[in-house]
């Protein structure tokens, strides 16, 4: 275990960089460091992925059972004990729990064929929406999420907090050309849109679908809409322009789950 008491410590400066969403020199595409803040996310990482690159703990809280148990699972060479002031300065939550992991973002290989239920995201930019979409997909039994170029990073701190550990229940593929990925589909692609679409409740949904939802303001791109096998919408009151993208996705995913329960 190493003790850190200065903001100029290289490891602590690395922590601040990651918390700010900045990349190291040479990091490209999906390859980057991520920060997991809080006991639940850190425990989820250990269970699903193994050891973090570094684990930062509030040195005054290490005597508490919850943190002591967590620390015992981390290789001692990776543990950094920081002063309370440094941990508070690094954290992004109002009431921090005294632990932050720094890890490498997972980079799963994109399947050669897409054969199971999946959620496709076209330029979703709000971290809260992205986290809710991931959490909803996991709750609906979806195992794969495909995010296009232009989406917010699925592993950013705000998205991680919003998803509450759901990242570890599925595979997330990022920075993709979704138009090119259509060639790998062995299941129908259903896009959500109000234009030239059928009510969700008038369709016998297939058992396996790639659900496509789009940007908060612009929706699904025209190129992707043209290549979708079917367009669906959720009936609603005319006074409301549209549903939030995460809410719309949740309704679609759970309607499919209901039909095939």
NORMO-V114595 format. One record per run of one state. SS is the DSSP state (~ for helix, > for strand, _ for the rest). FROM is the first residue (numbers start at 1). TO is the last residue. If there is no record, write none. Layout:
ss=SS from=FROM to=TO
ss=SS from=FROM to=TO
This chain:
ss=_ from=1 to=1
ss=> from=2 to=4
ss=_ from=5 to=9
ss=~ from=10 to=19
ss=_ from=20 to=32
ss=> from=33 to=37
ss=_ from=38 to=38
ss=~ from=39 to=48
ss=_ from=49 to=53
ss=> from=54 to=58
ss=_ from=59 to=64
ss=~ from=65 to=72
ss=_ from=73 to=75
ss=~ from=76 to=78
ss=> from=79 to=82
ss=_ from=83 to=83
ss=~ from=84 to=90
ss=_ from=91 to=98
ss=> from=99 to=104
ss=_ from=105 to=113
ss=> from=114 to=114
ss=_ from=115 to=117
ss=> from=118 to=121
ss=_ from=122 to=126
ss=~ from=127 to=139
ss=_ from=140 to=143
ss=> from=144 to=148
ss=_ from=149 to=156
ss=~ from=157 to=163
ss=_ from=164 to=165
ss=~ from=166 to=169
ss=_ from=170 to=170
ss=> from=171 to=176
ss=_ from=177 to=177
ss=~ from=178 to=184
ss=> from=185 to=185
ss=_ from=186 to=187
ss=> from=188 to=192
ss=_ from=193 to=197
ss=> from=198 to=199
ss=~ from=200 to=202
ss=_ from=203 to=208
ss=> from=209 to=213
ss=_ from=214 to=214
ss=> from=215 to=215
ss=_ from=216 to=218
ss=> from=219 to=219
ss=_ from=220 to=221
ss=~ from=222 to=227
ss=_ from=228 to=229
ss=> from=230 to=233
ss=_ from=234 to=244
ss=~ from=245 to=259
ss=_ from=260 to=261
